[in-house]
Amino acid sequence: MSSQHNPRPVKFRFSSPGILCPIAFIISLCLYAITIFLSLDAGLPLSLPEARKSFAVTVVADDGSPLRSFPDAGGVWRYPVTPDQVSPLYIDALLNYEDHHFWRHPGINPLSMIRAFIQFLQAGRPLSGGSTITMQVARILHPHPRNIPGKLMQMFRALQLEHHFSKTEILTFYLNYAPFGGPVEGVQAASFAYLGKPAKELSHAEAALLAVLPQAPTRFRPDRHPRRATRARNKVLDRMAKFDIWDRKTVADAKIETVMPRFDPRPMMAPLLARRLKNRARPDGPVRTFIDPFLQITVADLIRGFTASTPDHTSAAALVVENSTLAVRAYVGSADFLDNSRFGHVDMVQALRSPGSTLKPFLYGIAMEEGLIHSESLMVDAPFSFSGYRPDNFTRHFTGPVGAAEALQRSLNLPAVDLLDRVGPKYFDTRLRQGGLKLRYPTHQGPNLTMILGGVGASLEELVSAYTALARNGLAGKLRLTKDQPIRERYMLSPGAACIIRQILQENRRPDLPAGRLSLDRSRQVAWKTGTSYGFRDAWTIGVTDRYTVGIWVGRPDGAPSPGQYGRATAAPLLFHIVDSLPRQYGPSPPVPDSVDRAEICWPLGTRPTGNDDPLCHKRRRAWTLNHVIPPTLPDRADRHWQPNPLTVWVNPETGLRVEPDCPVPDPHKKIIARWPRAAEPWLSPRLRRKSRIPRLDPVCGRPVSDSADTIRIMGVAPDTVFRPPGASTRLPTLTLEAQGGRGELYWLLNGDLIARSPVGSTRLYPFTRTGHYHLTVMDLAGNYDSVEFVVIGGGRPGERMTLPIPVNLRPPKFGLRA
């Protein structure tokens, strides 16, 4: 019995299992739940958004802001974004209003679920969903009915998300796929659609608005229900103040902001560029460009404002390229993308058009490399025929003798065609192709003399690409539209030739500055060249600064003429406005290559003077030279038989006339003559004509001296004549243009202005429109000429003709090409 009263260690045999059994049960239950979860996870895999939802094809600027987006196949606007690309204010508002314990819970917040269930029992309707951010992402990825089984499935999917993804990845899903009303999904698309700005720039009030909007995307849409949206926003702001996330003053200020009823999910900052790049989109993100949003908007506004005052159907295009990287910083393909009357849908950056005179800088640069010219080589702007091709200047004015630099600055046609004929059209075309500029020719045509005046096809993009060589030591590069494009470059010119051509174009005075002076700010100095195609169809200006190359095209995309619209008057002002809006950059001037030098040269020979009193140096000029080579003046085209320059002749010391070796003249004197081009003589002073002219053959040589077809004489107008209307008439007289002699077609110039053409032996009438001093010149295409000076005045006695002294300094004025 006593043994029955001895206590047994029951506590040790039975109490231990009493404690361990619940723990074991819980562990077993957890293992069982985990096993079930893993089994369900394997059998019901998550459907990731990439599998059935795609982003809108978005082309973005350099800072990531969208230039233009194209909706997905379902018409939904959705821009990819990461948490670091969203304002921290929005992240704060979202997490503290929607899911305060987001970073701590496993996908489900039991306390929130219990609170929501109790509120439902008390109110008889749901007051809060109790859903975490993870659960909302689960509902977005796997929509479910709003019942208990659906809620349980949502919770399971939330646990799946937490199992497979990090918190940051889950938050990223929400930022990209949360509904924000209508066709808009994701905070980035919502920010642009409702606020017109990227999500990175949200204010406190804007962050609060977008944080609450996915709760009821239709009811809270600010464009449709701004008052309701304001109340919902303020509720978020109050919550932020209650939790001491934002101070009360900040919240009070945020409530003052007005919710604007705005909705525009389709950005149109660079619509034509975006359309061009749409097919380059990749699944991993948007198409990234180098576009500077501020510069893009500025250039587009300048073009839109300019074309508003132009005739109907006029459009314009512009490119701004960063020289160092070849990155396109602004791309405006038309005047207004949404204006069909101006062909806004046509991208004139890519369109093939006649380049006008924009190819001339490369011709002059190549001619310098070939040793044909230096910057002050003597050229002639006068009527001439090139194997039947008879070009005119744009303004139908002629200048006579002109330096290469001035001929390029003023875009004179005759010197350029002359130079191309000497360089060779095929060689010029080959050099351009080697530099990356491929010209297009009319059907069944190839390189010819018309190419330098625009008889080919090229695009604004190609021309700007070629002009970058002037700022890149002669290296032209393919323009980079997207950030994945590598730098591709080719030599267009040697560094020295590029430097000289840029210097020549930069010394061309800007007409928009006071008195034509260059800007003192180097960042505003620009080497610029204009161009106008035949029939006023295309107006161009391309400019190069230290940092940027800018190209402008103006015209009608349908190819119709636009009379009065030409490069200098139309495109150049736009260029200067854009250049002045570019970011300023201060620094030293780019270094001049060792191959470039300055030298004093003489006209008409084009070589160095032999001294201060060199008799063959008629005019001194300061020239840019390449490789220390000073080529002489090009041979005179008007010479039917080539003669050296300078020319050595023998003259009779008594008469000063020319003699030949077999002439019976004792002790003839040798005379060296520096000859001016024959076609330049009408523009020379009498002194220079005498110094340049070869003396007539002395009659003592026994050979006849006769007037031939090489001599032209103006008929019916005596020198120093004064013309006036007959009697009391106020109508100015009409001049009869008639000449004797000459070869082929005759050109009549009045003060350097081409007024008529006529075959030899025919006459033309020219009615005067104003009084003044006049210089009339007739020339043939062989360089023969005659000139006369006279005066036209008003009033006088009937039929009276009187002579008056003419100022000895009366010379044909110089007119510049306006192309």
Secondary structure as the mmCIF struct_conf table of DSSP 4:
data_model
#
loop_
_struct_conf.conf_type_id
_struct_conf.id
_struct_conf.beg_label_comp_id
_struct_conf.beg_label_asym_id
_struct_conf.beg_label_seq_id
_struct_conf.end_label_comp_id
_struct_conf.end_label_asym_id
_struct_conf.end_label_seq_id
HELX_RH_AL_P HELX_RH_AL_P1 SER A 2 HIS A 5
BEND BEND1 ASN A 6 ASN A 6
HELX_LH_PP_P HELX_LH_PP_P1 PRO A 7 ARG A 8
HELX_RH_AL_P HELX_RH_AL_P2 VAL A 10 VAL A 10
HELX_RH_PI_P HELX_RH_PI_P1 LYS A 11 SER A 15
HELX_RH_AL_P HELX_RH_AL_P3 SER A 16 GLY A 43
BEND BEND2 LEU A 44 LEU A 44
HELX_RH_AL_P HELX_RH_AL_P4 PRO A 49 ARG A 52
STRN STRN1 VAL A 57 VAL A 60
TURN_TY1_P TURN_TY1_P1 ASP A 62 ASP A 63
BEND BEND3 GLY A 64 GLY A 64
STRN STRN2 PRO A 66 PHE A 70
TURN_TY1_P TURN_TY1_P2 ALA A 73 GLY A 74
STRN STRN3 TRP A 77 ARG A 78
HELX_RH_3T_P HELX_RH_3T_P1 PRO A 83 GLN A 85
BEND BEND4 VAL A 86 VAL A 86
HELX_RH_AL_P HELX_RH_AL_P5 PRO A 88 GLU A 98
TURN_TY1_P TURN_TY1_P3 HIS A 100 ARG A 104
BEND BEND5 HIS A 105 GLY A 107
HELX_RH_AL_P HELX_RH_AL_P6 PRO A 110 ALA A 123
BEND BEND6 GLY A 124 ARG A 125
BEND BEND7 LEU A 127 LEU A 127
HELX_RH_AL_P HELX_RH_AL_P7 ILE A 133 LEU A 141
BEND BEND8 HIS A 142 HIS A 142
BEND BEND9 ARG A 146 ASN A 147
HELX_RH_AL_P HELX_RH_AL_P8 ILE A 148 HIS A 164
BEND BEND10 PHE A 165 PHE A 165
HELX_RH_AL_P HELX_RH_AL_P9 LYS A 167 TYR A 177
STRN STRN4 PRO A 179 PRO A 179
BEND BEND11 GLY A 181 GLY A 181
TURN_TY1_P TURN_TY1_P4 GLY A 182 PRO A 183
STRN STRN5 VAL A 184 GLU A 185
BEND BEND12 GLY A 186 GLY A 186
HELX_RH_AL_P HELX_RH_AL_P10 VAL A 187 ALA A 190
HELX_RH_PI_P HELX_RH_PI_P2 SER A 191 LEU A 195
BEND BEND13 GLY A 196 LYS A 197
HELX_RH_3T_P HELX_RH_3T_P2 ALA A 199 GLU A 201
HELX_RH_AL_P HELX_RH_AL_P11 HIS A 204 VAL A 212
HELX_RH_3T_P HELX_RH_3T_P3 LEU A 213 GLN A 215
BEND BEND14 ALA A 216 ALA A 216
TURN_TY1_P TURN_TY1_P5 PRO A 217 PHE A 220
TURN_TY1_P TURN_TY1_P6 PRO A 222 ARG A 224
HELX_RH_AL_P HELX_RH_AL_P12 PRO A 226 LYS A 242
TURN_TY1_P TURN_TY1_P7 PHE A 243 ASP A 244
BEND BEND15 ILE A 245 TRP A 246
HELX_RH_AL_P HELX_RH_AL_P13 ARG A 248 ILE A 256
BEND BEND16 GLU A 257 GLU A 257
STRN STRN6 MET A 268 MET A 268
BEND BEND17 MET A 269 ALA A 270
HELX_RH_AL_P HELX_RH_AL_P14 PRO A 271 LEU A 277
HELX_RH_3T_P HELX_RH_3T_P4 LYS A 278 ARG A 280
STRN STRN7 ARG A 282 ARG A 282
TURN_TY1_P TURN_TY1_P8 PRO A 283 ASP A 284
STRN STRN8 GLY A 285 GLY A 285
HELX_LH_PP_P HELX_LH_PP_P2 PRO A 286 PRO A 286
STRN STRN9 VAL A 287 ARG A 288
STRN STRN10 THR A 289 THR A 289
HELX_RH_AL_P HELX_RH_AL_P15 PRO A 293 THR A 307
TURN_TY1_P TURN_TY1_P9 ALA A 308 SER A 309
BEND BEND18 THR A 310 THR A 310
HELX_LH_PP_P HELX_LH_PP_P3 PRO A 311 PRO A 311
TURN_TY1_P TURN_TY1_P10 ASP A 312 HIS A 313
STRN STRN11 SER A 315 GLU A 322
TURN_TY1_P TURN_TY1_P11 ASN A 323 LEU A 326
STRN STRN12 ALA A 327 VAL A 332
BEND BEND19 SER A 334 ALA A 335
TURN_TY1_P TURN_TY1_P12 PHE A 337 LEU A 338
HELX_RH_3T_P HELX_RH_3T_P5 ASN A 340 ARG A 342
TURN_TY1_P TURN_TY1_P13 PHE A 343 HIS A 345
BEND BEND20 VAL A 346 VAL A 346
TURN_TY1_P TURN_TY1_P14 MET A 348 GLN A 350
STRN STRN13 ARG A 353 ARG A 353
TURN_TY1_P TURN_TY1_P15 GLY A 356 LEU A 359
HELX_RH_AL_P HELX_RH_AL_P16 LYS A 360 GLU A 369
TURN_TY1_P TURN_TY1_P16 GLU A 370 GLY A 371
BEND BEND21 LEU A 372 LEU A 372
TURN_TY1_P TURN_TY1_P17 SER A 375 GLU A 376
STRN STRN14 LEU A 378 ASP A 381
BEND BEND22 ALA A 382 ALA A 382
STRN STRN15 PHE A 386 PHE A 386
TURN_TY1_P TURN_TY1_P18 SER A 387 GLY A 388
STRN STRN16 TYR A 389 TYR A 389
TURN_TY1_P TURN_TY1_P19 PHE A 394 THR A 395
BEND BEND23 ARG A 396 ARG A 396
STRN STRN17 HIS A 397 HIS A 397
STRN STRN18 GLY A 400 GLY A 403
HELX_RH_AL_P HELX_RH_AL_P17 ALA A 404 GLN A 409
TURN_TY1_P TURN_TY1_P20 ARG A 410 SER A 411
HELX_RH_AL_P HELX_RH_AL_P18 ASN A 413 VAL A 423
HELX_RH_AL_P HELX_RH_AL_P19 PRO A 425 GLN A 434
TURN_TY1_P TURN_TY1_P21 GLY A 435 GLY A 436
STRN STRN19 ARG A 440 ARG A 440
TURN_TY1_P TURN_TY1_P22 THR A 443 HIS A 444
BEND BEND24 PRO A 447 PRO A 447
HELX_RH_3T_P HELX_RH_3T_P6 LEU A 449 LEU A 453
TURN_TY1_P TURN_TY1_P23 GLY A 454 GLY A 454
BEND BEND25 VAL A 456 VAL A 456
STRN STRN20 GLY A 457 ALA A 458
HELX_RH_AL_P HELX_RH_AL_P20 LEU A 460 TYR A 467
HELX_RH_3T_P HELX_RH_3T_P7 THR A 468 ALA A 471
TURN_TY1_P TURN_TY1_P24 ARG A 472 GLY A 474
STRN STRN21 LEU A 475 GLY A 477
STRN STRN22 ARG A 480 ARG A 480
STRN STRN23 THR A 482 THR A 482
TURN_TY1_P TURN_TY1_P25 LYS A 483 ASP A 484
HELX_LH_PP_P HELX_LH_PP_P4 GLN A 485 ILE A 487
STRN STRN24 GLU A 489 TYR A 491
BEND BEND26 MET A 492 LEU A 493
HELX_RH_AL_P HELX_RH_AL_P21 PRO A 495 GLN A 506
TURN_TY1_P TURN_TY1_P26 GLU A 507 GLU A 507
BEND BEND27 ASN A 508 ASN A 508
HELX_LH_PP_P HELX_LH_PP_P5 ARG A 509 ARG A 510
TURN_TY1_P TURN_TY1_P27 PRO A 511 ASP A 512
BEND BEND28 LEU A 513 LEU A 513
HELX_RH_3T_P HELX_RH_3T_P8 PRO A 514 GLY A 516
HELX_LH_PP_P HELX_LH_PP_P6 ARG A 517 SER A 519
BEND BEND29 LEU A 520 ASP A 521
HELX_RH_3T_P HELX_RH_3T_P9 ARG A 522 ARG A 524
STRN STRN25 ALA A 527 THR A 532
TURN_TY1_P TURN_TY1_P28 TYR A 534 GLY A 535
BEND BEND30 PHE A 536 PHE A 536
STRN STRN26 ASP A 538 VAL A 544
BEND BEND31 ASP A 546 ARG A 547
STRN STRN27 TYR A 548 GLY A 555
TURN_TY1_P TURN_TY1_P29 PRO A 557 ASP A 558
TURN_TY1_P TURN_TY1_P30 PRO A 563 GLY A 564
HELX_RH_PI_P HELX_RH_PI_P3 GLY A 567 ALA A 571
HELX_RH_AL_P HELX_RH_AL_P22 ALA A 572 SER A 581
BEND BEND32 LEU A 582 LEU A 582
HELX_LH_PP_P HELX_LH_PP_P7 PRO A 583 ARG A 584
HELX_LH_PP_P HELX_LH_PP_P8 PRO A 588 PRO A 593
TURN_TY1_P TURN_TY1_P31 ASP A 594 SER A 595
STRN STRN28 VAL A 596 TRP A 603
TURN_TY1_P TURN_TY1_P32 PRO A 604 LEU A 605
BEND BEND33 THR A 607 THR A 607
BEND BEND34 THR A 610 GLY A 611
TURN_TY1_P TURN_TY1_P33 ASN A 612 ASP A 613
TURN_TY1_P TURN_TY1_P34 PRO A 615 LEU A 616
BEND BEND35 HIS A 618 HIS A 618
STRN STRN29 LYS A 619 LEU A 626
TURN_TY1_P TURN_TY1_P35 ASN A 627 HIS A 628
STRN STRN30 VAL A 629 VAL A 629
HELX_LH_PP_P HELX_LH_PP_P9 PRO A 631 ASP A 636
TURN_TY1_P TURN_TY1_P36 ARG A 637 ALA A 638
BEND BEND36 ARG A 640 HIS A 641
BEND BEND37 ASN A 645 PRO A 646
STRN STRN31 LEU A 647 VAL A 651
TURN_TY1_P TURN_TY1_P37 PRO A 653 THR A 655
STRN STRN32 ARG A 658 VAL A 659
TURN_TY1_P TURN_TY1_P38 PRO A 661 ASP A 662
BEND BEND38 CYS A 663 CYS A 663
BEND BEND39 PRO A 666 ASP A 667
HELX_LH_PP_P HELX_LH_PP_P10 PRO A 668 PRO A 668
STRN STRN33 HIS A 669 ILE A 673
HELX_LH_PP_P HELX_LH_PP_P11 ARG A 675 PRO A 677
HELX_RH_3T_P HELX_RH_3T_P10 ARG A 678 TRP A 683
BEND BEND40 LEU A 684 LEU A 684
HELX_RH_AL_P HELX_RH_AL_P23 PRO A 686 SER A 692
BEND BEND41 ARG A 693 ARG A 693
HELX_LH_PP_P HELX_LH_PP_P12 ILE A 694 ARG A 696
STRN STRN34 LEU A 697 LEU A 697
HELX_LH_PP_P HELX_LH_PP_P13 ASP A 698 ASP A 698
HELX_RH_3T_P HELX_RH_3T_P11 PRO A 699 CYS A 701
TURN_TY1_P TURN_TY1_P39 ALA A 709 ASP A 710
STRN STRN35 ILE A 712 ILE A 714
BEND BEND42 GLY A 716 GLY A 716
TURN_TY1_P TURN_TY1_P40 PRO A 719 ASP A 720
STRN STRN36 THR A 721 PHE A 723
BEND BEND43 PRO A 726 PRO A 726
TURN_TY1_P TURN_TY1_P41 GLY A 727 ALA A 728
BEND BEND44 ARG A 731 ARG A 731
HELX_LH_PP_P HELX_LH_PP_P14 LEU A 732 PRO A 733
STRN STRN37 THR A 734 GLY A 741
BEND BEND45 ARG A 743 GLY A 744
STRN STRN38 GLU A 745 LEU A 750
TURN_TY1_P TURN_TY1_P42 ASN A 751 GLY A 752
STRN STRN39 ASP A 753 PRO A 759
TURN_TY1_P TURN_TY1_P43 VAL A 760 GLY A 761
STRN STRN40 THR A 763 PRO A 767
BEND BEND46 ARG A 770 ARG A 770
STRN STRN41 GLY A 772 ASP A 780
TURN_TY1_P TURN_TY1_P44 LEU A 781 ALA A 782
BEND BEND47 GLY A 783 GLY A 783
STRN STRN42 TYR A 785 VAL A 792
BEND BEND48 GLY A 794 GLY A 794
BEND BEND49 ARG A 797 ARG A 797
TURN_TY1_P TURN_TY1_P45 PRO A 798 GLY A 799
STRN STRN43 MET A 802 THR A 803
HELX_LH_PP_P HELX_LH_PP_P15 PRO A 805 PRO A 807
TURN_TY1_P TURN_TY1_P46 VAL A 808 ASN A 809
HELX_LH_PP_P HELX_LH_PP_P16 PRO A 812 LYS A 814
#
